[in-house]
Amino acid sequence: MACYFDGSEPENFGRHLGSVSVIFGGARSADDLIANRVATGSGWKVVTADRGLASRIQRRQVEVVNPAAFMAELEMLPAGEEKVAGDEWLTWFSDPKNRNIF
């Protein structure tokens, strides 16, 4: 799983949260990186409310998921799985280098 952001990576920013990679586009847009990534395979899920990105990638074998639907899916996870994910997020945000405001 990967989470893409526009712009440059902030200094001392954590690149991983458990199994999630955090990727900044730098000079390229996050949308370009996402479109390139999903072009290399099938079965991808892209969570976005960005209609432009959704229409750009919908011709590929990609499932576009609305963020609200994604959150509802997360809330349906068994309690044990949810706790592990929550613990990873708490650990990540507890590290001062990951709380930069940008």
Secondary structure, 3 states (H helix, E strand, C coil): CEEEECECCCCCCCCEECCEEEEECECCCHHHHHHHHHCCCCCEEEECCCHHHHHHHCCCCEEEECHHHHHHHHHCCCHHHHHHHHHHHHHHHHCHHHCCCC
